Amino acid sequence: MPRIDEPIEPGDVEARVLALAGMSLSGLRAVWREKWGPPPKIRSPKLLRMMIAWRMQAAAEGGLDPKLKRQIRSGRLPRWPLPPAGTRLTREYKGVPFTVVVGEGEVIYSGRSYGSLSEVAREITGTRWNGPRFFGLRPGVSP
């Protein structure tokens, strides 16, 4: 089995990720410290394992493209596009139907303008929701 700290070739990633499976949190932190400096202060071995695995894959395969890196750093990630203006979306929540109308860059619900479907979903449910998922435009669990 290849060592975790050796240079990574694309074909070696799977074996190295599997080698992480049996490591404790302290072992994972030691791997991180050796390769990238001070480890993140998270306490979840599972999450740290996934972070290390991603970094190994990125090292072997090239990671994110420069355009996406710039978008992430700028904070301007692409939003889920709204359906065409004039579209009506209806969602039943707790036995009550709710309807929104998509406008040009806005969503109209109950006579008010919102910037996103997520804002409307939050207004309806009182909790944070992914608006496209709430209104059935994306796969996933609905409330």
PyMOL commands that set and color helices and strands:
alter all, ss='L'
color gray80, all
select helices_A, chain A and resi 10-20+25-36+45-61+66-74+117-125+131-134
alter helices_A, ss='H'
color red, helices_A
select strands_A, chain A and resi 88-93+96-102+107-109+112-114
alter strands_A, ss='S'
color yellow, strands_A
deselect
rebuild
show_as cartoon
